[in-house]
Amino acid sequence: MASTAYVSAARYGKDNVRVLKTDRDAATGVHTVTEMTVSCLLEGDIDVSYTKGDNSVVVATDSIKNTIFITAKQNPVNPPELFAAILGAHFIDTYKHIHAANVKVITHRWTRMTIRGKPHPHSFLRDGEETRNVEARISRKDGIVITSGIEGLTVLKSTGSAFHGFVRDEYTTLPETWDRILSTDVDANWKWKPFADVKAVREAVDKFNPAWEEAREITLTRFAEDESASVQNTMYKMSEQILAAVPDVELVNYSLPNKHFFELDLSWHKGIKNTGKDAEVYVPQSNPNGLIKCEVARGSPPSRGSHL
Ligand SMILES: O=c1[nH]c(=O)c2[nH]c(=O)[nH]c2[nH]1
């Protein structure tokens, strides 16, 4: 049968590779731990593995998993941006027919314990489900493109958030509010200007941790201090400030669920006042939730042309 189909895109590899690396300072006895979940998907001249069952082009996903462990043993895993670049570059440097590697590194929190008022040398706690994420695409054609981010940082403020002036029509039931609870799980990322190769990433190595700290600090400070007109407006201010603080970043993205807390009318019970300025007991909603996203770039918007 003449073929009427072809592989228009393909990638494969190992996902959810869990790795823990310890660093033991011999002089001080202080340990540091890094726990990561790694994904590594390859692209290249691999179509025949799909179309003909020809496995001669397949680097087994099991070998990709082994390579992740060996790369973690032989290289620093901090900052994760450098680790991701080194890991991805290995595949295009080692296999001529592999043209790109897509690496994702999720770093989980293990924060040093404070015991009897002192930082403990080898005990850690999981202080929240927040992760530090890196996605890197390492390709022959485009060099190394890295996006760093924060995910799962859950925050709430009990005032300093309003939402009014929105479209009111025959579909609208939501009352305007000048004071509401605002809560979200922060998913933010910042895309770096492309790097030519691993050497260029090494030269930028001191920029990654401060950028993550800045982005996290800006997110928390803006969230706390902004007299929020909407999730949209608050997230834009955060993005703008990250672009200003980190010159090598070209794009900032936020994706924020609006986790609603409904007021509860309790007036049916002995006339209890629990709405408006008397609201104290709220009902947290699991779903549905708002979902507000934006991407913010440097400079001025391109002209969008006429909509006429
Ligand atoms: O900050 C908000 N943005 C919205 O777009 C929106 N829509 C809504 O119902 N509540 C909110 N809150």
PDBQT file of the ligand as one rigid body, heavy atoms in Angstrom, charges set to zero:
ROOT
HETATM    1  O1  LIG A 401      -9.485  39.039  39.139  1.00  0.00    +0.000 OA
HETATM    2  C1  LIG A 401     -10.467  38.594  38.519  1.00  0.00    +0.000 A 
HETATM    3  N1  LIG A 401     -10.439  38.560  37.169  1.00  0.00    +0.000 N 
HETATM    4  C2  LIG A 401     -11.478  38.078  36.415  1.00  0.00    +0.000 A 
HETATM    5  O2  LIG A 401     -11.413  38.059  35.163  1.00  0.00    +0.000 OA
HETATM    6  C3  LIG A 401     -12.606  37.602  37.106  1.00  0.00    +0.000 A 
HETATM    7  N2  LIG A 401     -13.792  37.083  36.709  1.00  0.00    +0.000 N 
HETATM    8  C4  LIG A 401     -14.498  36.796  37.826  1.00  0.00    +0.000 A 
HETATM    9  O3  LIG A 401     -15.649  36.258  37.831  1.00  0.00    +0.000 OA
HETATM   10  N3  LIG A 401     -13.806  37.139  38.943  1.00  0.00    +0.000 N 
HETATM   11  C5  LIG A 401     -12.614  37.649  38.525  1.00  0.00    +0.000 A 
HETATM   12  N4  LIG A 401     -11.536  38.140  39.201  1.00  0.00    +0.000 N 
ENDROOT
TORSDOF 0
